[in-house]
Amino acid sequence: MIKIAPSILSADLLKIKSEVEIVDKAGADYLHIDIMDGHYVPYITFGTNIVKCLRSITNKTLDVHLMISPVSQFIDNFINAGADIISFHPEAESNPIKIIEIIKNSRCKCGIVIHPKIEIKDIEKYIDLV
């Protein structure tokens, strides 16, 4: 089954509500939210405030991709902000299994993200957990 998840990185943030309404009406399944901290990746985007804002204006699935390090410091904030799916890079966290458990014990679904420089063998141990 194919799911459509437009990224809010391409949205005009001055018109975020109308931009979300457009993708809602167009039939998008999810909204994808890239969270970048300027540490794990060299760019900075959004924080929990954008997740909370989007949760207040849509019932669509909020698919949050954490490109942050450490994850543990912020994971509860993204859960509480209204994320439905939280994916993270295991190598960005000292205890990825704990993060997976925190996400799975919340109402969120959990995913892991594979950085292009990471070997599959390095993340195989997490696949069955998510």
Secondary structure, DSSP 8 states (H G I E B T S, - for coil): ------BGGGS-GGGHHHHHHHHHHHT-SEEEEEEEBSSSSS-B---HHHHHHHHHH--SEEEEEEE-S-STTTHHHHHHHT-SEEEE-GGGSS-HHHHHHHHHHTTSEEEE---TTS-HHHHHHHHTT-
